[in-house]
């Protein structure tokens, strides 16, 4: 039975929704609870059975009533569980908490939730264990964690237990002390916030809250546990940057009870772990910010150790306090020391990269005592950060990528206000950028390349107004591209991002114009296929700019397709790159002046390019260019994917438009789920099948051989084999594939025994009509059987392009040889004599030969067949 449950839990963990869809949820939950009550089950198995209730209680408990019944069963199991089973009891508490919270039993103030809260407090206060060992403390810690979780999900739930929680914290002397302190601070913060939302609440209400009774008093405030989304957001992080934005509780100066609680917690905080200290300080900061009667100087005693801390979490808590209280707590000297401390930590060699990046980010968001910047930006350098201080964080080529970019960002903000070319800081930053460019030019890694272009973008973002540097950077980038054309995507992205962030800046247009100039002046004889592909990508992006003349781009395209062998090849991707440039030019506002060169290019592609699909595209573009007005043409080509126009027309047109981002679905070569076509063998042609030697019957082996040699030469290996196939539809196909056009068959060899096969074009295949015959010419290198992998690309009637695999074509051994035309009347014995005669002649000619023998028992019928085959196919 246990093995069965292990398997079911494994399947549940693999896919809870799928598992529950295959079974009855109520039955599964009932069986699970029954197994938990079974004394024969091991506690390890029971802990495993609780995992669905801990992780997916909303799937198993579909309603509040089911949640209450489940919680009652689990509490019964907890009551019967032995005290020594601490691990199982801890998991039970967690499961109960998850079920009650997820089924809203706590918010609905059900009796089950009330009983469970009493149970949690009983466990948290249980110090009856004489030894008070780690196992009992872990159960009490779990109970505190469950209480904190319920308080977090329902703020104000435990507000009537503040005095009890304070007493538990003060009595505890073990490491659980910080657990109780954490729970108390969460409840205290939520309780104070609840009071700030009640009109007329003041010091007396706060005093009653801190010294309240030990009953839960659910009926006192039925809305105490109902918080809307806005309140929840405020509770999650109350500190928003200044005390004026905080909800406040007007208590006057009489807050000695709250001050006593805060002082006690702060005095003990140094005993906690750094994470617990940081969480406690954060919550207490929120409490003090909400109660103006408590002066921020209550934290003054803690600042001495916090300002010198090396813990990231504690330093962050210190900055949060400074953000909340500014000069009410931090003096000018404290502020200066804190900023210098950040500068030191941002470059400390013993700190990890993420830690140093955090400290640099703190500099960018440093909370000043008296900020003078009115910028809406969330990043503003403090006034105290002078260029001299910031010089310790200058970027170098030896920094890692993240550190270098962060330092460049910070330094750009430092020198932004100077904004003159003579600035020493700006000169250093540009020299640094140039150094990185030189590394990229020398063959830097992909990480270096990406880092350089990000750095270039940052430089342009802050210093685009310094035209001398921007112009020089553009020229260097153009030279870099001509040496490394693979950087085209980075350059295009840099231009796009610069235009998006700096719409008034013309730097991107200047860069694209420079790239166009460099590409169009390149020597065609030195162009590789890869370089040409990248050039066309860049020219496509250049054609999008209205301010850039396209005459030289079209001149480059014309030269490539007319004089370079790359321009008339059959590469489909390259052809689409040509068409992409043409399509962008069709949308250019100066199309009237580009009409003749563009038409010549499209006509040349339509007539001479080596791919039929590209020819069709070019032919359509040519037709649109010569028959449609520029306004209508722009409307047709500028359709976006979100356009809800007529679907049939949209697909038919867009399937012929290359690289249209809005219509990529129609341009993609789609993959069929199953084979649409297949090749069926009709015949194989070879000499000897004409039957001319059969006109005269003869029994003489010599006469047969002489007649064959006189007409066809020596029997043996065929130099060329022609196999005829019919290209037919597969059965039960999708109606979309009944009419196929422009089919291109592609063959892939599985060995090297045959020469490479050329692709075969078939105009069309219609279902219901006679299938076309395809002649497959094979040129064997060695006489071996082989298998050909076959695939096809075709176009359907709606304009979509599809790719489909075809069943493999198997070439048999005997199809690679010339058959000896023996008369049909010959017996098996005569055919064996012919084979022996041929074997003797071959052996005598070669001189050095080997004989391989294989003995087997054959009946007369098998012997005749074997003799017939051996005499028909002879290989020398």
N, C-alpha and C positions, 0 to 999 in steps of 0.2 A: 504493500500500500504506500509506503514511504517513497519507493522508487517511482511509483505512478505520480505522486505529488511533485517530485523533483522534475519529472518530465513536463508536467503541466505548467509549473512555474517558469521553466525554460521557454516554453512556447509563449506564455503570457508576456515575458520580458521581451521576446523577439518582436511582438506586435500586439499590444493590448487590445486595440480596437478590432483587429482582425480576429483575435482569439475570442473575444466576447461576442462577435457576430456569429460565431460558429457554435455557441452554446447559450444556454439560458443564464442570464446574469444572476437572477435571484437564486437559482439552484446552485450555481457556482459559489455565491457568497454564503449560502447556507452550509454547503459542504465544507467550505473553508473555516467557518466559525465552529462547526462540529469537530473538525480536526484539531483546532486550537484547544478545545475542551477535553480532548482525548488524553488521558494520562499515559497511554502507551506511546504516544509520539514523543520523539526526542525534542529537546529545547532548540537544538540547531535547526530542525525542520520547522518548528513553530516560528522562529525568527524569520526564516525564509517566507513562511506563509503570511507574515505581516507586511511584507514589502509591497504587495498590491494596494493595501489600505494606506500605506504611507505615501506612495508615489501617485496613485490614481484613485483617490477616494471618490472623486466626482463621477467616475465611470461605474463604480460598484454601488454607490449610494445615490440613486437617481433623485431622491426626494428627502425632505427633512425628516419625515417619519421613518424612512429606512435608515437614515443616519442615526436617529435616536435609538432605534432598536439595535443597530450594530454597536453603538457606543455602550448600551446597557450590557450586551453580551461580552464586550471586551473588558468592561469594569468587573463583571463577574469572574472572568478568567483571571484578572489581576488579583482579585480578593482570594482566589483559591491557589494562586501561585506561591510556591515556597519562597521565603525571604532570601534564601541563598542564590536564587536564580536572578541575579541582578541584571544581567544583560537582557534577558527576555522581558523582565519587568520594565526596563528602560525603553525597549522597543514598543511595548504596549502603551506606555504613556505618549510616545511620539505618534503612534497610530491613532490613539484617541484624539489627540490634538488636531491631527489632520482631518479626521472625519468630522469633528464638531465645527471646525472653522469652514471647511468646504461646503458643508450642508447648511450653513447659516444658523445652526442651532444656538450659537453664542449670541448672535445679534437678535434672535427671536426670544431670548431669555428663557430658554426651556429649562425644566427641572434637571434634565440630564446634564446640561452644561453647568448648572449650579452645583450639582453633586460632584462633578469632575473637578471643578475649581476647589471645592473643599478637600477633595482627595489630593490634589497637587500641593495644597498648603500643608496637609498632614505629612506628606512625604518630605516636603522641604524643611519641616520643623522636626522631623524624626531624628533624634540623636540618641535613641535608646540603645543603639549598638554599642556594647561595652568597648570593643576594640576600635570602633569608628575608623575602619580601614578604608582603603581606596575604593573598594567595591560599593560600600554604602554611600560614600561621598559622591561617586559617579551617578548613583540613582538620584540623589538630592540635586546634583547639578543639572541632570536631565529635567527634573521637575521645575527648576528655576527657568531653564530654557523654554520649556513649554508655556510657563506663565508669561514670559517675555514675548513669546510669539503671539499669544492670544491678546496681550495688551497692545502689541504693534498692529495687529489686524483690527482690533476694536479699541481705539484710543479712549482712555477714561475708564476702562473696565475695572481696573484695580485701584482706582483713586481712593476708595474708602479703606484701603489696606496700607496706606503709606506709613502709619505709625508702627504697624506690625513688621513691615519690611525693614524699617530702620532698626527696630529691636533685634531682628534676626541678623542683620549685618554687624551690629555692634557685639553680639554674643559669639559670632563665629570667629574662630582663631586659626582655621585651616586655610588652604588655598581657595576654598569656596567663598572666602570673604569678598573677593572681587566679583564673583558671580552675583552675590546678593547686592553688591553695590551697583553693578550694571543694571540689574532689574529695578532697583529703587530709583535710579536716575531716569530711566525710561518712563516709569509711572509718574514721577514728579514732573517731568517736562510735559507730558500729556495732560496731567491734571491742571497745571498752570495755564496751558493753552485753552483748556475747556473753560476756565474761569474768565479768560480774556474775551470769550465769545458770549458771556452772559452779561446783560446790561445791569449796571449797579453793583457788580461784584467788587469787593475790596479786601482790605486787610482782615476783616473779621471772617470772611468766607475762606480766605487762605489759611487762617489760624485754625478754623474748624477742620479744614481738609487735612492739615498736617497732624492734628491730634484727634482724628475721627475714631469712631468705634471700630470694632473688628467684624461687624456684619457687612454683608455686601450691599444690602439696601437697594436691590434692583428697582424697587418701586419708587425710590426717591426721584429719580430723573430717568424717565423712560427713553428719552432721546440722547442720553449720555453716550450711547455707543453708536449713534448714527452720525456719520460724517460724510459730507458730500465730497466730490472729487477735488474741489478747491481746497477744502480743509485738509484733506489727505496730502495734497501737494505741499501745503504749508508745513504740515507736521514732518514730512520727510526731510525738508531742509528749510529751517526758518530763517537762517542767515542769508540775506539777499544783498548785502553790501553796506547797509547803514542802519543804524538803530531806528531812524525815522520810519522805515518801512515795516517795522515789526508790530504785531498786535501787542498792546501793552495792558497791564493790569495796574490800575492806580491804587496803590496801597498807602501812600504817604511814607514817612520815615519809619513807621512802626512795623518792621518786618524782622524782628529779632528771631522768631522761630525759624523762618526760612533761612536767615543768615546763619543760624546755628547749624542747620542741616548742611548747608553748602560748605561751611568751614570744616565740618567734620569729614565730609567726603573729600575735600581737597587735601586735607592733612594726611589722609590715608592713601592718596592716589599714587604716591611714589612707590608703594609696595606692589603695585599692579604691574602686569606685563605692559610693554609699550602700546600694543593695540588696545588693550582695555583702558589704559590711561587716555589715549587719544579719543576713544569713544566717549568716555566720561567727561573729558574737557569740552568736547563738542556739544554735548547735551546741556552741560551746566552753563556754557556760554549762551545757549539759546534761552535758558531759564532766566539768567541775569538780564539779557537783552529785553525780555518780556516784562520784567519787574523793575521799573526805574528806581524804586526805593532801595534797591541793592546796588551799591556803587561798584563799578568794574574793578576798583582797586582791590577787591577781595581776591583777585587772581595775582596780585602783585608778588606775593611770596613764592609763587610758582615760576615766575618769569626767569629767575636767575638760572635755574636748571634747564628751562625750555629753550632759552636763547642759545645755549651751547650744546644742545642735543645733537646727536648724530643719527637719530632715528627719523626716517622720513615721515612716518605717521604723526609723531609728536611735533615735528616742524610744521607740518600741514595744519595741525590743530592750533599752533601758535599764530600762523597767518590768518586763520579763521577768527581768532580772538582780535587780532589787529584790524581785520576787516569790520568787525562788529563794533569795536570800541574806540578805534583810532587813538587820538591824543588823550582820551579819557583814561587810558591805561598805559600807552606807550609814549615815552618822551621822545624828543628829537634825537637824543643820543641813542636811544633804543632803536629808532628807525634807521639811523645810519649804520649802527652795528649790524642790524638784521640784513640790510642790503649788502654790506660787505661780506657778511657770512654767506649769503647766497652766491656771490661771485666766487668765493673760495670753493664752496661745495660744487659749483658747476664745472670745475676743472680738477677736482681732487682725483689723483691717480688711483686711489684705493676704492673708489666708488664705481659701481657698475654704470654702463651706458644709460639704461633707463632712469637710474637715479639722477644722473647729471642732467639728462633731458628734462626731468621734472623740475629741478632747481632752476634751469634756464626758463622754463615756462612760468615759474613763480616770479621771475624778474619781469617778464612781460605783463603779468597781471598783479604786480606788486601793489598792495593796498596802502596808499599814502595817507598820512595824517591829515594833510590839507591839500588835496589834489587841485591843480589849477587847470587841468585839461578838461575841456568841455566836449571832447570828441565822442561820437556815438560808437566808435570802434571799441571792441572788447579787449584790444591790445593797445596799451599805451605805456611807454617807458616812464619810470619815475623821474622826477626832476633832479634827484640826487645823483642819477646815473650819468655822469659826464663822459665824454669821449676818452678821457684819461683813465677813468675807472674801467670802462668797457674794453679798453685795449687789451686787457688780459684774456679776452674771449675772442680774439681775432681768429678767423678760420684758416686752416692750413690744409695742404693736400694730404697730410698724414692722418687727419681725422677720419673716423668712420663716416659713412654717408649721412646718417641721421644727425650726428653731432655737427658735422660741417654745415648742413643745411640750417640747423637751428642757430648756429653761430652767425651764419650769413644773414639770416632773417633779423636777428637782434642787431647786428652791426648796421644793417640797412636802415633800421629805424633810428639808430643813433645818428647816422650821418645824413638822414633825409632832410633835416632842416637846413643844413649847409647848402646842398643843392648846387654847388659850383664845381667846375671842372678842376679847379686848383686845390680842392680839398684833398688833403693827404689821405684821409680815410677812404674816400671814394677811389682814389688812385690805387690804394692797396686792394680794395675789393675787386676792381677791374683786372688788376694784375693777377689776382688769385683766379678769377674766372678764365683768363687767358691761359694760365698754367694748366687748368683742368682741360681746356680745349686741346692743348698740346698733348696731354696724356691720351685723350680720346683719339686724336689723329695718329698717335703711335700704336694704336691697337689696344686700347683699354678694354676691360671686361664689360659685360652688359651692365653690371651695377655701377661702374664708373660712368658709362654713357648716360644712364638714367639720371644719375646724380648731377651730371653736368647740365643736362637740359632743365632739370628742376632749378638748379642754381641760376641758369640763364633767365628763366622765367621770373624768379625772385628779383633779380637785378633789374629786369625791364619793368617789373611791377612798381618798383620804388623810384627808379631813375630814368624813366622813359623820356623825361623832359631834358635830359642831358644828351643833346643830339650827337655830339662828337663821338661819345662812347657807343651809343646805339648804332650809329652808322658803321663804325669800325667792327662792331660785333656782327652786324649783318654781313659785311664783306668776308669776315673770317668764317662764318657759317657756310656761306656759298662755296668758298674754297674747300672747306671740310667735306661738304656733300659731294663735290666732284671727285674727291679721292675715296670717299666711302659712301657709295650710293645707298647702302643698306640703312643709312640713317634717315632716309626719306620719311618714314612714319613719325619719327621724333620731331623733325622739322615741321611737318604738317601740323602735328599736335601743338607744337609751340606757337605756330601762327594762329591756330584756332583759339587757343586759350588766351593769347595776348589780345586778340580782337574781342573776345567775350568779356574780359576783365577791364580792358582799356578801349572802349568803343571809339573814343575820340583820337586815339593814337594811330598814326599811319605807318608805324614801324613794320607791321606784318605785311603790308602791301609792298613796302620796299624790299623786304626779304624775298617775297615771292617773285617780284620783278627781277631781282638779282639771280635767283635760281633759274628762272626762265631764260635769262640771257646766257648763263653758263651752259645750260643744257643744249640750247639751239646752236651754240658755237662748237659743240663737241664734234670730234672727228668720227664719222660713221664707221670707218674701217676698224676702229678700236673698240666699238661697242660690243659688249656681250649681251646675251639674252636677258640675264638678270639685271644688268645696268639699264637696258632699254625698258624693262618692266617698271623699274623704279622711276625712271624719267617720265614715263607716261602717267604714273600716279601723281607726280608733282605737277605736271602740266594740266592734269584734270583739276587739281586744286587751284592752280593759277587761273584757269578759265572761269572760275566762279567769281572773280573780282571784276567788277564793272570798269574800274579805272585802268586795268591793264590791257594793252592792245594785244590781239591774238594773231596778228599776221605772222610773226616769227614762229609761233607754235605750230601753225598750219604749214609753214614752210618746212619745219623740221619733220613733221609727219609725212609730208609729200616726199621729201628726200628719202626717208626711211623705207616707205612702201614701194618706191620706184627704183631705188638704186641698191638697197641693202637686201641680202638674201633673207634676213630676219623678217622683212616686211611682207613677204608672200608665203611664208611657211604655213603650216596647218595647226599651229599652237592655238588652242581655243582661248586660253587665258590671255595670251598676248593680244589676240584679236579683240577680246572684250575691253582690254585696256585702250586700244585704238578707238573703239566705239565710245568709250567713256569720255575721252577728250572731245570727240565730235559732238556728243550729246550736250556737253557743257557749253560748247561753242554755239550750238543751236539756241541756247537760252541767253546768249550774250547780247547786250543792247546794240552792239555794232554789227549785227549779223548781216545787214545789207551790204556792207563793204567786204564781208568775208564770204559772200555767196559763191563766187566762182572757185576759189581754191578749196573750199569745203566740199563743193559738189564734185570736183575732180577727185578728191580723196575718197569720198564715199563711192563714187563710180568705180574707181580702181579696186577698192576692197570688194565690191559686189561682183566684179568680173574675174579677179585674179587671186584673191586670198584662198588659201588651201583648206578652208573649213566651210562647209555648206551652211552651217548655222550662222556664222559671221557674215557670210554673203547675204543671207536673208535679212539680217539686221541692217546691214549697210544699204541694202536695196530699199528697205522701208524708210530709213532716214533720208535717203535721196529723194524718195517720193514725197515725203512730208516737206522737205526743204524746197522742192520745186513746185509744189501744188498748194500748200497751205500758207496763209498769211502769217506774219511774224507774231501777231497777237494771239491768234488761235493756236499756233505752234507752242507758244510759251504756256498757254493754259493747259494744253494736252500733256506737255512734258513736266510741268511743275506740280502734278497731282501728288498729294501726300497720302500716306497710308491710312490716315483717319478720314479721308474723303469718302463719303458714302454714295458715290456715283454708281451708275449702272455696272453691275458686276461683270457681265459678259464682255462689254466693250472695254472695260478697265483691264481685265485680265488679258484679252487678246492683244491689246496695244502694249501693255506693260511687259508682257513676256518677251517682247522684242527690244526692250530698252535696257541697255547694259548699265549696271552699277547705279541704279536709281535707289537711293536709300529708302525712300518711301514705298518702293514696290519690290523689295528683294524677294518676297515670297513667290511672286510670279516668275522671277528671273532665275531662281535656283533650279539646278538640275535635281529633280526629285528622284527618290529611290523607290522602286516598286517592292511590295512585300514578297511577291513570288515571281517566278519566271513567267514572262508574257509570251515569249516566242521560243521556238526550238528548231533545230536543223535535223531533218530526216534524210538519210542517205538514199539517193536514187541509183547511182552507178559509179563505178570507177573506170576510167579509161586507161588502156594500155595496149600496145601492139599485141597482136595475137587474138584479140577478141573479134576481129572483123570476120573471121571464118573463112578467109581466102585459102588457107591451107587445108581446109576440110573438104574442098570440092572433089579431091581425088583420094579415095580411101586407099590406104597402104598399110602393110604390116611390117615394113622394113624400117628399123630404127635409123639407119644411115640416111635413108631418103627423107625422113622427117627432119633430122638435124640439118641436112644440107639445104633443104627448102627454107627452113627458118633463118639460117645464117645468110642466105642470099638476099633475104628481104629485110631483116631486122638487125643483123649482126649477132654477136654472141649473146646467149641467154644470160640473164643475171639481173643486176641492180638497175632499176629504172632511174634515169637522170631527172625526170620530171613526172610527178604523179598528179593527175587531175581527178578530184572527187566532186561529184555533183550532189548537191543537197537541195531540198525544198525548205524554204523559210515559211513556217506555218505557225498559226496561233496555238497556244496551249488550250486545253479544254477548260470550260467554266471560268472565263475571264471576266474582269470588270468591263461593263459596257463602254467605259471611256477609252478602252484600248482596242475597239473593234476596227477603227481606222487609224493607221499609223503612217506617218510621213517621214521622209528623210532619215531612214534607218542607216546607222553606221555600225557595222559589225567589227569588233576588235578581238583579235586572237592573241593569246599568251601561251608560249611554249612552256612545258613542264620539264624539259630536258634540252640538251644541246645536240640532239641527233638530227635536227632539221633546221633549215634556214628560217630566219624571221619572216613572218607573214605580214603582208600589207593589209590595212583595213579595207573593207569592202562596203561600198555604198549601195543601198537598195532604195529606189524612189519611194515605194509605198507598199503596204501590205494591208489588204482589206479582207475582213472576215466574210466568208461566203463567196469569194472570188478565187480563181485558180492561184495557188501560191507561186511566187517567183522562184526561179531556179538560181542557185548560187554555185558558182564554180570555185572550188578551193584548190589552188595549185600548190603542191608540196614539193620542196626540193630536199630530198634526204641527203644527209651526210653519212649516216651509217644505217644499215638495215635493222632497225629496231621498232617495235610497236611504240606508240606514244599516245598521249592524251593532250588535247587542246582545251584550254580554258577560254570560254567565249562569253562576251558581254556585248550589249548594244545600247546605243543612245538614240532616241527617237523623239519625235514631236507629235503630240496628239492634236485633235481637231480644235481644242480650245486654246492652243498656243503654248501649252506647257511642255517643257523638256523633261524627259524621263530617262533614267538609267536602269537597266534590268540585266540580271545574269541569265545566261542560257545554259541548258544542260551541256556537260562536257562532250566533246567530239572525240571518239576513240578511233584511232587509225591502227588497223590490224597489221600483223607481220606480213601476211601474204600480199597486202595492198602495196607494198614497197618494191615488188619484184615483177619482172616480166614472165608471164606464164608461157610454158612451151605448149604450142597448140597440138596436142595429140588428138588423133581421131576418136570420136565418141565410141566407136566399136571396139576399141582396144580393151583388153582384159587387164586385170591387175598385174599379172605376170609380165605382160609386155611393157607396162609402165615401169616395172622394176628393172627390166633389162635396159630401158632408156636411161634410168637414173644411174645404173652401174657404168654405162658407157660414158655418160657425162662426168661421173666421178673419176674415172680413169684418165680422161683427157685433162681435167683440172689438176690432178695429182702429177701427171707427167709434165705439165707446163710449169708448175711451181717448184717441183723438185724437192723442196723442203716442206713437208706437210705432216700433219698428225691425224691419226684416226681415233675417233672416240666411239667406243662400243657400248651398247646398252642392251641387255638381254631381257626379253619379256615374252610371255606366252600370249599368242593372239589366235583368235578364231579366223576362219576363212574370210568372213565379211570385214573384220577389222583389218586384216592383212591387205585386202583389196583397197580399202580406203587409204591406208598408210602408203601403199605403193603409188596410188594415184597422186597423193599430195607431194610425195618426194620427187616424183617425176615432173610435176608441174612447176615447182618453185625451187630453183637451183641458185645457190649463191657461191660465187668464186671467192 
